Amino acid sequence: MIIAVASGKGGTGKTTIAVNLALALQADKPVQFLDCDVEEPNAHFFLKPEIEKSEEVFTLIPEIDESLCNYCGKCAQVCAYHALAVLKGAVLVFSELCHGCGACALLCPEKAIREVGKRIGVVESGRAGEIAFAQGRLDIGQAMSPPLIRALKRRLDPARTVIIDAPPGTSCPVIESVKRSDFCLLVTEPTPFGLHDLELAAAAAKEMKIPCGVVINRAKLGNGDGKIRDFCDLEEIPVLMAIPFDRKIAEAYSRGQTILEAFPAYREKFLELFEKIGQVGQ
């Protein structure tokens, strides 16, 4: 089973839920953890994996052979991302905008375009106890994280229960991380911002036709629980777990401890969460 843990906004505790769910499951079944938040991966702070392998990841960008180019402009016309500009006697390539789709090279009538590799980051893999671990690290200054996320997800092991820690938000990197998952676990908090962004994340999961459920983190902080539950009832999204606002949990987090390390009794709660995911996802 592939479970993507996502959230409409940062800071809701998405990584906390993903990490503790993986740790709770590792004693009973083979688990793989993929940290797809490649712009700022942080699950390794808690899982403390031993990295055994690091592989560079490249995306393809166009390179123009000026000796063949007749500056017809068809490459710029076909580029949906405006990564090419054809001037009189010159073709400008804006590699930061290129999505590596290959349309320009395919449709160039003079065959004046070839694709060359451009490094965007690395995929690191290893083990965290019994958990198979992999994460992506986007190079500083790179704008395109979906190709790196795709390269990371190619390491997905279907023989294991896979936990994907998705980036926050609802943009392209999140969609790339969540798609083809069996279940999307949405982590929210009982605040106006938490509710607003939960609505966006739930709509994205619905559009992708992926069954989902909600975890309310820092529950009973303020008076937002009722509005979160009202929204979930309206959209027929089950609330699978609620973790109360507890200063001791926050203190453990600040020390780099997981919930299970600080409060072993929570293991049963996360195992119950997994059982509920299985029931809803059927």
N, C-alpha and C positions, 0 to 999 in steps of 0.2 A: 504494500500500500504506500502511496506517495502522498504525504501530508505537507501542504504549503502553509506556513505560518506567516500571516500578513497583517498589516494595519494601515489604516488610512493616513495616519500621521506618525511621526517619530516620537519616542519617549513614552509609549504606552506600555512597554514591557514585553514587546514581541520576542526579542531574543531571549529574555528570561523564560518565557513560556516554552519556546522551542528547545532550549538547552535542557530544562528540567524534564520535559517530556521524553527527550532522548535518553537522559540518564535513568529515568524511571523504567524505561522499556528494556535497557541493555541486558539486564539479568535474565530476562525471559525469552528474548528473541534477537536475532541479528539486526543491528540498526546502522544506518548510514546517515550522516549529518552533512548537508551541503549549505555552506554560508554564501548565499547569492547576493548579499548586500556588499557588492564588490567595491563600492566607493568608500566604505568604512566598515570592513568586517570586524566584528568584535566578539564573536562566539568563542574564539580561541582563548580569550581572557579567562573564561569559566571552564571550558572543557580541557584546556592545557594539553593539546595534542602534541605528539612527536611527529614533526614534519619529515617525511621520508623522501619526498620527490617534489621538485618544482619545475614546471614546464612553461615556456614562453608561449604566449598566444598572439597571433597576428591576424589582422584584417587586411583585405585586399583593397588597394586604391589604384586609380588609373595613372599610367605614365604615358605621355604623349611622345610619339616618334615624329619630330618636326619635319623629317625628310619625306615622310609619307602623307602628312596632314595637308589637306587643301582648305582648311578653315571653313568648311561648309556649315558648321554650327549644329549639326544633328545631335552630337553628344550632349550639348548644353540643353537642347530642346527635350531630350528624353529624360534628363536627370530631374527627378522629382524633388531633390533636396538642394538644388542650385549649387552643387559642388563644382561645377565647371562653368567657365565664362570664356566665350570665343570672341577675341578681338581681331582687328585687322593685323594679320601676321603673327598672332600669338594665341595660345590657349592657356588660361589660368586654371590651376587645380587647387581647390580649397579642401585639403584632406580632412580637416576637422569636421566638415559637413558631410563627407562621403559616408554612405551606409554600406558600401561594398556589395551593391546589388549586381554589378556586372553588366547592366544594360548598355552603358556607353561603349564598352568594348565589343559587345555582341552586335550592336547595330551600326558601328562605324563602317561606312561603305569602303573606306580606304585601308581598313585594318591597321590604322595608325595608333591604336591604343592597346597597351598590354597592362595587365594587372600585376602589381608588385606588393609584397608583404610589408605591412607597417605594424610594429609591435604596439599592443595596447595594454598588456599586463601579463600576469602570471597566474597559473592555477597551482596551488599547493595542496598536497595530499599526504595523509599519514593516518595515525590511529590515536584515539583518546580512550585508553582502556580497551573495552570491547567494541567501541564505536568506530566505524570507518569514517574518517573525517576528510573533507575537502573544502577549500575556500578559494575564491578569486580575489586578486588584488589589482585594481585598475591603476595603471601608471598615472602619476601626477600630470595634470594638463590634458589628459585624454577625456573626450566628451562622450564617446560611444561605449556604454557599458553592455548593451544587449549581446554583442558578439562574444564578449568574455563570459557572460552568463550562459550562453549556449554552449561554449566550450566546456564550462564547468559541469553543466547538466549532461554532457556526453559521458561523464564518469559515473552517472547514476547506475546503481546496482539493483536490478529488479528482484533479485533474490532476497533483498533486505527490506525492512520497513524504513522508508526514506523520509527524513524530516528536512524540509527546505526552509531556511530562514530567509524570507524575501526582504527586499528593501522596503522602506516605508513609502506611503503615498499610493498613487494609482497611475503612474506614468509608465512609459514603455519598459523600463527595467523590471517593474513589478509584474506586468503582464507576461513578460518573457519568463520570469521566475515561476509564476503560478500556473501557466498553461500546461495542459496535459497532466495535471495533478488529479488525484482521486478525491481529494477533499481540501478545502481551504478553511483554515482556522483563523478567524478574525479577532484580533486582540484590541480591546478598546478601554477607555477610562470614562468614568461618569462625570464628564465635563461638557460644556457646550461644544468645544472644539472636537472632543472625542466623538460626540454624537454626529456632528456634521461630517467628519471624515469617515466614520463608520458607514454612513449612508452612501458615500462615494465608493468605498471599497466593496460594500455589499452589492451595489449596482454593477460593478466590474465583474465580480464573481458570477452574478446572475447572467450577464451578457456572455460569459465564457461557458455557461451551463455547467459550472462546477458546484456541487453541493457544499454548503458552508454552515458553520456554527460560530458562536461568539463566546469569547472569554472576557469577562469584565475584571480588569485588574484595578487595584486600589478601590475596590468596591466600598460603598458607603462613605466615600470622600465627598462631602457636600451632599446635595440632594439630587444628583443626576442619575442614580440607579433606575428610578422609575421611568424616566424618559427613554433610557436605553432599552429597558424591557418592553416599554410600550411600542417602540419602533420595531423591535424584534418580533413581537406578537403580530403587529400589522403586516410585516413582510414574511411571516411564518419562518423565521430563522431561530433555531433553538439556542438558548443560552446554556452552554454546556458546563461552565465553571465560573465561579466568582472567587477571587482572592481578595480578602479584606485589606484595607489600608492598615498597615502595621509597621510601626517605626523599626521594629527589630528586623523585619525583612529588608527594609531599606538600609539599615546598618550593615547587615550581612552582605548585601549587594555592593556597598561601598568598599568592603574588604575583599571583593573579588570572589565571594562565596556564592554558591548556588542555594536555592531554597532547600533542596534536598540535603545539602551539607549542613545547613544551619537547623533545619527542622525535618528530620527523617520521616516523621509521620505523614508528610505531604506526599510521599511516594504513592501511597494508596489512592490519594486524590487524583494524581496524574494518571495512574492506571485506570481509574474510573473514567477519566476524561477520554482516554484512548478507546475504551469500550463504547462510550457514547458516540465517538467519531465513527466507529465501525457500524453502529446501528443506524446512524443518520445517513452515512455514505452508501448504504446498500441500495 
